[in-house]
Amino acid sequence: MTHGKPAPAGIADGGLSGLETLRRIHAGRSAQPPIHYWSGRRLVSLEPGEASISMPASGWFCGPKGRLHSGIFAFLLDMTHLYAVMSTLPAGVVCTTAELSVTVLGEPPASGAEMTGRSRVIYADERNALAEGLVAGQGGHPVAHSTSRYFLSASGAVIRPRPASGPVARTWPPGALLGEPPPRVAPVGAELLQRLSGLEILAAQVAGDLPAAPIGRYAGMVPTEADDGRAVFSLPARSNLVQELGTVFGGVIAPLAKSVSGAAVQTIAPTIAPAGTVPPLTSR
């Protein structure tokens, strides 16, 4: 991970409970972590075992089809689950996502709208916590459901990254692009779909001949390899992805995993035959 300075102190380093520390951060008495600015998030409510967080359905979070990338649902849910679980922890205890399951229930919110994640802890013991949550659009209609399991451990079990000793890679200020108009996504036209297979389209993206989706440009997530049934994407672990625990927020893995798995399927997609060239089905 690239650092301009050491990662901020983790939640267990200040002698406060998880709930006290989170409230202190959002009251402005402690610094927000970089992921706060990167995501444009807003804490709606926080009580012991329950949390609600909103973030913009920014055009910067859109995928190659011009719609909100479904991995952003998992990103928001992982963040909301994290807050719900952290709000139950005493001083000196931290949590790590062990499992995250997300089911998409409906159409993603329109670009420019706001979406809200809600989570509550439904079970906890000395080593594990289980949370359940939803993402809703501006009208309150659920668009995704999730459950997540967390490992609980003493803060000394978390290994934080050391500052880089080499040159620091330049990155934009956290969240700076969210205030700028996102790039317009031009869907792959019918002519190109008839001429190129899914693998050829992805190979053109790897070569830079076709533009990356807005979320790829915003996160720095790019395809690096493509073969039949196989794809490789890269996502730099930049310092603007650091969360409250002083480590890179694991929720950023969700858009990466969704992108690379979809790309792997795309590599086996054939060209689309022009209209009128496929003979109609006949009954006997």
Backbone hydrogen bonds, N-H to C=O, Kabsch-Sander energy under -0.5 kcal/mol:
donor,donor_aa,acceptor,acceptor_aa,energy
2,T,237,A,-1.0
13,D,10,G,-1.7
14,G,11,I,-0.6
18,G,89,L,-2.7
21,T,17,S,-2.3
22,L,18,G,-2.5
23,R,19,L,-2.2
24,R,20,E,-1.9
25,I,21,T,-2.2
26,H,22,L,-2.3
27,A,23,R,-1.1
28,G,25,I,-1.3
29,R,24,R,-2.1
30,S,24,R,-1.0
35,I,242,V,-2.3
36,H,33,P,-1.6
37,Y,33,P,-0.6
37,Y,34,P,-0.8
38,W,34,P,-2.1
39,S,35,I,-2.2
40,G,36,H,-1.2
41,R,36,H,-0.9
42,R,54,S,-2.6
44,V,42,R,-0.5
44,V,52,S,-2.6
45,S,52,S,-1.7
47,E,50,E,-2.2
49,G,84,A,-0.6
50,E,47,E,-2.5
51,A,119,S,-2.4
52,S,45,S,-2.3
53,I,117,G,-2.3
54,S,42,R,-2.9
55,M,115,M,-2.3
57,A,113,A,-3.2
58,S,56,P,-1.8
61,F,58,S,-2.0
62,C,59,G,-1.4
63,G,67,R,-2.9
66,G,63,G,-1.8
69,H,61,F,-2.6
72,I,69,H,-2.2
73,F,70,S,-1.0
74,A,70,S,-0.9
75,F,71,G,-1.9
76,L,72,I,-2.7
77,L,73,F,-2.7
78,D,74,A,-2.7
79,M,75,F,-1.8
80,T,76,L,-2.3
81,H,77,L,-3.1
82,L,78,D,-2.2
83,Y,79,M,-1.9
84,A,80,T,-2.4
85,V,81,H,-2.8
86,M,82,L,-3.0
87,S,83,Y,-2.0
88,T,85,V,-1.9
89,L,86,M,-1.5
93,V,90,P,-1.5
94,V,153,S,-3.1
96,T,151,F,-2.1
98,A,149,R,-3.2
99,E,149,R,-1.8
101,S,147,T,-2.7
103,T,145,H,-3.1
104,V,102,V,-0.5
105,L,143,V,-2.5
106,G,143,V,-1.3
112,G,57,A,-2.6
113,A,110,A,-2.1
115,M,55,M,-2.3
116,T,136,A,-2.5
117,G,53,I,-3.5
118,R,134,L,-2.7
119,S,51,A,-2.6
120,R,132,E,-2.1
121,V,49,G,-2.6
122,I,130,L,-2.7
123,Y,130,L,-1.4
125,D,128,N,-2.7
129,A,150,Y,-1.6
130,L,123,Y,-3.0
131,A,148,S,-2.8
132,E,120,R,-2.3
133,G,146,S,-2.8
134,L,118,R,-1.9
135,V,144,A,-2.4
136,A,116,T,-2.6
137,G,141,H,-2.0
140,G,137,G,-1.9
143,V,135,V,-3.4
144,A,135,V,-1.3
145,H,103,T,-2.6
146,S,133,G,-2.5
147,T,101,S,-1.6
148,S,131,A,-2.4
149,R,99,E,-1.8
150,Y,129,A,-2.8
151,F,96,T,-2.9
152,L,127,R,-2.7
153,S,94,V,-2.4
155,S,92,G,-2.1
157,A,154,A,-2.2
158,V,155,S,-1.6
159,I,157,A,-0.6
160,R,158,V,-0.7
169,A,167,P,-0.5
176,A,173,P,-2.4
178,L,175,G,-1.0
179,G,175,G,-0.5
179,G,176,A,-1.0
180,E,177,L,-2.1
186,A,184,R,-0.7
193,L,189,G,-2.1
194,Q,190,A,-1.8
195,R,191,E,-1.0
196,L,192,L,-3.0
198,G,269,A,-2.8
199,L,267,T,-0.5
199,L,269,A,-0.5
201,I,197,S,-2.2
202,L,198,G,-2.2
203,A,199,L,-2.6
204,A,200,E,-1.8
205,Q,201,I,-1.5
206,V,202,L,-2.4
207,A,203,A,-2.1
208,G,204,A,-0.5
208,G,205,Q,-0.7
209,D,204,A,-2.4
210,L,204,A,-1.2
215,I,62,C,-2.2
216,G,213,A,-0.6
217,R,213,A,-1.9
218,Y,214,P,-2.7
219,A,215,I,-2.4
220,G,216,G,-1.4
221,M,216,G,-1.2
222,V,220,G,-0.6
222,V,234,S,-2.1
224,T,232,V,-3.2
225,E,232,V,-1.5
227,D,230,R,-2.9
230,R,227,D,-2.2
232,V,225,E,-2.2
234,S,222,V,-2.9
238,R,236,P,-1.9
239,S,2,T,-0.5
241,L,238,R,-1.7
242,V,239,S,-1.4
243,Q,247,T,-2.8
246,G,243,Q,-2.1
249,F,241,L,-3.0
252,V,249,F,-1.5
253,I,250,G,-2.0
254,A,251,G,-1.1
256,L,252,V,-1.1
257,A,253,I,-3.2
258,K,254,A,-2.7
259,S,255,P,-2.2
260,V,256,L,-2.5
261,S,257,A,-2.2
262,G,258,K,-2.0
263,A,259,S,-2.1
264,A,260,V,-2.0
265,V,261,S,-1.7
266,Q,262,G,-2.1
267,T,263,A,-1.6
268,I,265,V,-1.5
269,A,266,Q,-1.8
272,I,193,L,-2.1
273,A,271,T,-0.5
277,T,274,P,-1.8
